[in-house]
Amino acid sequence: KVARPLNEVPASVVPISGDTLTSLKLFDAKDIVSVAPGLDVNTASPNNTIPSMRGMTFDPFSGVSPTVNLYWNELSIDAGSAFRAMYDLGQVEVLRGPQGTLRSGSAPGGAVLFSTRKADLNDHSASVQLSASNQNLFNTQLTTNIVLMKGKLALRLAGLYDGNDANYAHNVITGFDSRSHTRSIRATLTWKPNENINVNLVHQYLYQSK
């Protein structure tokens, strides 16, 4: 696989840059439907997230193959793992139509690709982003980039804490309101020994409670 300009790709692709996700304050992967025409995510049940494209949907508990394939750094994942809190993403791609030629699976609806940011091989950096709103939303994101060998080897660390009122439900018996907490940390090691080889090792821990 090689990088090519979008106007040279013979397929219907909707790319969403990491900067766009940050500027629009999209903290949950389900929110990308607001910037990806044709993509729908059914969240009627918190434990049964169903993505669909081109009007084709499915029930993940039925045992049938999904109509939309999901990938995280080119690895196939299920909808429950994909549509959670997101942070430090480099790009999201929404591909319409079957993608079995280039990727595993032949989902007829299309595919959604989540790509995390790679480490910068040339510059050190660090950032902190704090966001808060009504309904008790509080989102904190931290990143740091460490150059170990300029132009050759670098390490990127990213962390997230997100808290919100989930589906805003209230239990009239116990008196408690629904609440969602997500804690995550990700380490990305990027190694580029020459112009033709680029290796990225990613390890992520994510815990979510509702």
Phi, psi and omega in degrees: 000136180231154178283134179221151175300147184300325182288354176256000181269120182278057180204162178273107184233133174247101179273138178235114185285159177298325179295324178294317178299320180290314183294329180271359180056050176267103186263343182240139182300334179295337184285351181292347177298337181286343180236007180235091181302138178092348178261133178230140178234114179274117181241034180301327177239131182296339180257011183216070180279127186235108174277148177212151175218153178057028176078008182255124180233178180199168177252113182297341180271359182275346180089359179274163179290147180291155176271348176229122177272144182239138182226139176240110186052046176073005177259132181290132179225165179274165183296324180297327179277328184284315187268072175233190177300139180237152181199155177049046177269141177276324182191151170237133178242133175248115183249123181268143178091165181303138183239019184296340181294320184256343184222161179294147180088150182231046180302127185289335183286315182151203182211152175236127183245122175257124180238121179282161180290139176271161179290144177277124185279354188241333187228140171284149178199162176204149180207154176225132178233124179242131179223142178213152179206183175293175184060030171059036175275131175218121184231126178236129178230133180231139176220150172214142180237125183240120178274118180268321174219111188305126179079356185236315189216133180208156180235132177241129178243135180222141181225156182217138163229126181226130176226136179203178184273016176053240182266014174061031179275151178234126179274112184287342180276310182271338182085002182271147174264153177294149183208137179239134177233133176230129175234134182207152173218143182224136176240130180234121177253119181249128181232128180230086182292331176206183185290340185260351183235128177222114184250130177234120176252125185235131173233131182227138171245130179220128177234130179229133177233145179226000000 
